[in-house]
Amino acid sequence: MSSATTSGTWPSTSVTPPNLSGLGTDHVTWGIPVGGGKSGYVFRGGTVDVRLDGTEFTLGTFTHENFPIQAMPAPQFDVDLTVAVVFDDGTKADFGFRFHHNETPNVGPNPEDEVDLPSFVSPQTVTVDGEEYAVVISGFKQGGQVVRKFISAENGANSADVVAIFAKAGRPEIAITQVRHKGEVKGSQADEFVEIVNRGSAPGDISGWVLGADDAGQDFAFPPGTVLQPGQRIRVYTNQVHPQWGGFSYGKGRPIWNDQGDTAKLRDTGGTTISTLGYGKAATTAP
């Protein structure tokens, strides 16, 4: 593990919204206020621990200042972010990301603004110890959950950590990251799930891969065309379907994962174990 210092600036937008200011700084704003402040983005970096084994870290804190503004001619546009990273050995690199902004109407059924990332991988790379790495954003961490889209409530400043990974350039890296083995649905524990993420910087095709453990009835085969984009997370539920997590489900009316603990395993089409994760009583012994 090493440490690095991050900082960010907003250099450009895809269109010029009304009353735009702050380009080239860490705080960009736009819009004609309606009785309050403007809308805008803030990025605050800091000192972070960086691991090069696919472990997630906080790249910085993103804040959306969502105050009522007059309707804009182009309510959806892109805002570019440049994150400067300085490693403790003096290595420096800039990484670029594009935030897609949806300035929704202030009133109506969905007044919350939305912030998304068209691409979660920076086009720039950095070489560390002879290996080339890219930065992959996993998403925005809100309420303990990492989500791909930032939903920003109206009339406030809403913040989330930007969670990222240093990934080897040009490669997928598929890994099990979480096993929720004690569901809250009594009896069936239908809300149990296993979470899988692509920690690499290239798409990973997991068609035909099998998720399971050593017990009969625990195997789930991913259907053809299952491709994880860089930073993308999916979940395989016991007996629920959540489209925002890929829509994968065992479709079983009974619990799948041992409440006492076991080891979840992900195997490729050749039967090679790609990732394992121990949970419960097996958590400390899993590789």
Secondary structure, 3 states (H helix, E strand, C coil): CEEEEEEEEEEEECCCCCCCECCCCCEEEECCECCCCCEEEEEECCEEEECCCCCCEEEEEEEEEECCECCCCCCEEEEEEEEEEEECCCCEEEEEEEEEEECCCCCCCCCCEEEECCCCEEEEEEEECCEEEEEEEEEEEECCEEECCEEECCCEEEEEEEEEEEEECCCCCEEEEEEECCCCCCCCCCCCEEEEEECCCCCEECCCCEEECCCCCCCEECCCCCEECCCCEEEEECCCCCHHHCCEECCCCCCCCCCCEEEEEEECCCCCEEEEEEEECCCCCCC
